[in-house]
Amino acid sequence: MTDDGLTSQDLVPVPGGTWAGLLFDNPNIGLPTALTWSFRFPFAEVHREHDSSDIFLDVDWLPLPAASWRIMTGQTVKTLGEPAESSVYFFEHHQYDLIDLEILEQRDRDIYVRATLTGDLDGLGIDPITADAWLRFNGIRVSVSDVSTAEAALARLAAFTDIGGLDSPPVAIRSAFLFRPMGS
């Protein structure tokens, strides 16, 4: 990291934020199949004397009780890590301890989200840090150990959330299947 730290004045929101779902398991470590959500809030690139860095506030692996990706308004979570992770990327990831996230509005596949991270674990120097933005839905990725076909992936996903409005066949990414909204 550079000698020039990040300041709250550097946090200039820009369009292009995203949200997505992940149905995942890891039987090798005893992690059962679960549906989690991720949210990415972008900020303008910061330039320093000898370098520059993109800046993102990321919330990953966040469990939500939503029954459908199409009805997210009103979802709120305030949690300490595990399984969720939160960080701010500035030359490298800087982890935060507490996530406070609220989905305030939804229009089709876009949601308006506010997230506040507190507990600056890696010394970024901004605590708390808040972002609010319209985020675009990128789909739901299914990466489950006992699933090898798109049909099986869709069936497993249907056990966790409403699959209506998602394209099939999905985009295949390595051993995972990405189901995106129809027409995207």
Protein Blocks (a to p, Z undefined) as FASTA:
>chain_A
ZZbdcdfklmccdehiacdddddddfknopacdddddddddddddddfkbccddddddeh
iacfbfbfklmghpacddeejfbdcdddehiacddfbdcdddfbdehjaccdddddehif
nonopacdddddddddebjcdddfkbcbfklmmmmmmmmocfehiacddddehjbccddd
ehZZ
